Amino acid sequence: MSDEITAEDGGKRVIDSNGTEIGVVLDVEDGTAYVEPNDEIGGELKTRLGWGPDTGSRYPLRNDAIGEITDEEVRLRSEY
């Protein structure tokens, strides 16, 4: 991971390796980002992120999935 996620990253878009927006960071607690996923993301991506098949409204984003944090978005690593 190139950056540490902080509370200031709340509200940023989460982008997958293809440039598709998969959700938005709702908040950051104890160094973990919690994401509200877009309804359109598939089960395969949710599984890779460890989010499971349910329809929760907020999921933790594993720090090892984050490749880069910019001023406007959180980008996932290429394997995601």
N, C-alpha and C positions, 0 to 999 in steps of 0.2 A: 504494500500500500504506500502510496506516495505522500499521503497527508493523513492527519488524524481528524476524525469527525468531531465537531464541536456544536454547541447549542446555536451558534451563529449560522449553521448550515440548515436549520429548520426552514422549510418553505421551498427548498431547492428541488428542481426536477431530478429524478433518477433516470439515467439513460443507459440502455444496454449496449453491448459491443457493436450492434448494428446501427446505433444512433436513434433507436426507437425509445420514446419516453415510456417507462413502465410504471411510474408513480411519482409521488411527491413525499419528501421527508416531512413528517408531521412534527416530530420533535426528536431531541437527542437526550437520552438519560444514561448517565454513567458510562459515556463513551460509545453507546450503541444508538444508531439511528433507527427510528421507527417509521416505516413507510406505509402510506395508503396507496395500494396498487391500483392501476387502471383496470377497469372491468375487462378490457380486451386481452390482457396478457394470458398466455396459455399455461396449462398445467405443467408442461415440461420445464418452463422457466421457474415456476413456483417451486417445483421439486428440486431443481438445482440450487435454489436459494434456501432450501429447507423450510419453505413456507407451508407446505402441505396443501391438500385439495380443498380445504374448507373455504368459506367466503368471509373470513375475518376482515375487518376494516383497517387493521394496523398490524404490521409484521416487523420483526426485528431484521435489520440488514446486517449480515455477518461482516465484520471488518475485513476479513480476507477476500471478500467479493468486491471491495472497492479498489478501483485502479487509480482514480484521480478525482480530486475535488477542485472545481474551478469556482469563479465568482458566481456563476449561475446554475451549476449543475454538479451532480455526483455521478461520475461515470464508472460503470462496472468494468471489471477486468475482462479481457478478451474471451475467456472461456465461458462467460455468462452472456 
